[in-house]
Amino acid sequence: MKNDLETIKKEIRGLVSELAEIPVKDLRDTARFAEDLGIDSMKALEIVAAVEKKYRVIVPEEEIPTIRSLQQMFVLIEKLLNK
């Protein structure tokens, strides 16, 4: 079952908002996790783990450091869901 991309984006924004304690309205797709949102590496791993659990996907370990923004997260999750 494929989720539509807009729904996925909304759900991921919600997860990031909740885990990083940042209002959804402040989350731009291009916002960089560390530089713009102040998300440290441990919080970033929590976000990746939450996304993996929600969508039942495994983010390859080598991909994790490349996820620096919501947009990059969306692209990666879409790719993993469409495998």
C-alpha contacts under 8 A as a table, 3 or more apart, distances in Angstrom:
res1	aa1	res2	aa2	distance
2	K	81	L	6.86
2	K	82	N	7.20
3	N	7	T	6.90
3	N	8	I	6.59
4	D	7	T	5.56
4	D	8	I	6.41
5	L	8	I	5.00
5	L	9	K	6.08
5	L	78	E	7.20
6	E	9	K	5.07
6	E	10	K	6.20
7	T	10	K	5.12
7	T	11	E	6.16
8	I	11	E	5.08
8	I	12	I	6.05
8	I	74	F	7.60
9	K	12	I	5.21
9	K	13	R	6.04
9	K	74	F	6.33
10	K	13	R	5.15
10	K	14	G	6.22
11	E	14	G	5.02
11	E	15	L	6.31
12	I	15	L	5.00
12	I	16	V	6.14
12	I	51	V	7.08
12	I	74	F	7.85
13	R	16	V	5.18
13	R	17	S	5.94
13	R	24	V	6.42
13	R	27	L	7.05
13	R	70	L	7.54
14	G	17	S	5.02
14	G	18	E	6.09
14	G	24	V	6.48
15	L	18	E	5.17
15	L	19	L	6.06
15	L	47	I	7.13
15	L	50	A	7.45
15	L	51	V	7.70
16	V	19	L	5.24
16	V	20	A	5.66
16	V	21	E	7.74
16	V	22	I	7.62
16	V	47	I	6.33
17	S	20	A	5.42
17	S	21	E	5.38
17	S	22	I	4.74
17	S	23	P	5.66
17	S	24	V	5.42
17	S	27	L	7.52
18	E	21	E	5.11
18	E	22	I	6.86
18	E	23	P	7.96
19	L	22	I	7.99
19	L	43	K	7.45
19	L	46	E	7.68
19	L	47	I	6.84
20	A	39	I	6.71
20	A	43	K	7.06
22	I	26	D	6.78
22	I	27	L	7.43
22	I	37	L	7.93
23	P	26	D	5.46
23	P	27	L	7.06
24	V	27	L	5.29
25	K	28	R	7.76
27	L	31	A	6.63
28	R	31	A	5.14
28	R	70	L	7.54
29	D	69	S	6.82
29	D	70	L	4.94
29	D	71	Q	5.04
30	T	69	S	5.92
30	T	70	L	6.37
30	T	71	Q	5.92
31	A	36	D	5.70
31	A	37	L	6.95
31	A	69	S	5.61
31	A	70	L	6.72
32	R	35	E	5.56
32	R	36	D	5.09
32	R	37	L	6.46
32	R	68	R	5.44
32	R	69	S	4.37
32	R	70	L	7.30
33	F	36	D	5.93
33	F	37	L	5.01
33	F	38	G	6.26
33	F	39	I	5.23
33	F	40	D	7.79
33	F	44	A	7.67
33	F	68	R	5.56
33	F	69	S	5.38
33	F	70	L	7.61
34	A	37	L	5.69
34	A	38	G	4.66
34	A	39	I	4.72
34	A	40	D	5.94
34	A	41	S	7.95
34	A	68	R	7.32
35	E	38	G	5.85
35	E	39	I	7.84
39	I	43	K	5.92
39	I	44	A	6.29
40	D	43	K	5.36
40	D	44	A	6.13
41	S	44	A	4.92
41	S	45	L	6.22
42	M	45	L	5.15
42	M	46	E	6.39
43	K	46	E	4.97
43	K	47	I	6.29
44	A	47	I	5.06
44	A	48	V	6.27
45	L	48	V	5.01
45	L	49	A	6.07
46	E	49	A	5.07
46	E	50	A	6.12
47	I	50	A	5.09
47	I	51	V	6.18
48	V	51	V	5.14
48	V	52	E	6.09
48	V	59	V	7.54
48	V	64	I	7.71
49	A	52	E	5.05
49	A	53	K	6.16
50	A	53	K	5.15
50	A	54	K	6.08
51	V	54	K	5.10
51	V	55	Y	6.08
51	V	56	R	7.94
51	V	57	V	7.93
52	E	55	Y	5.48
52	E	56	R	5.34
52	E	57	V	4.88
52	E	58	I	5.69
52	E	59	V	6.79
53	K	56	R	5.07
53	K	57	V	6.99
55	Y	81	L	7.76
57	V	77	I	7.98
57	V	80	L	6.64
57	V	81	L	7.17
58	I	80	L	7.86
59	V	63	E	6.63
59	V	64	I	6.85
59	V	80	L	7.75
60	P	63	E	5.33
60	P	64	I	6.84
61	E	64	I	5.49
62	E	65	P	6.74
62	E	66	T	7.85
63	E	66	T	5.38
63	E	67	I	6.91
64	I	67	I	5.58
65	P	68	R	7.25
66	T	72	Q	7.76
67	I	70	L	7.83
67	I	72	Q	5.47
67	I	73	M	5.78
68	R	72	Q	6.51
68	R	73	M	7.69
69	S	72	Q	5.30
69	S	73	M	6.37
70	L	73	M	4.96
70	L	74	F	6.15
71	Q	74	F	5.08
71	Q	75	V	6.30
72	Q	75	V	5.18
72	Q	76	L	6.19
73	M	76	L	5.22
73	M	77	I	6.09
74	F	77	I	5.32
74	F	78	E	6.02
75	V	78	E	5.23
75	V	79	K	6.18
76	L	79	K	5.07
76	L	80	L	6.21
77	I	80	L	5.01
77	I	81	L	6.00
78	E	81	L	5.16
78	E	82	N	6.17
79	K	82	N	5.28
79	K	83	K	6.54
80	L	83	K	5.45
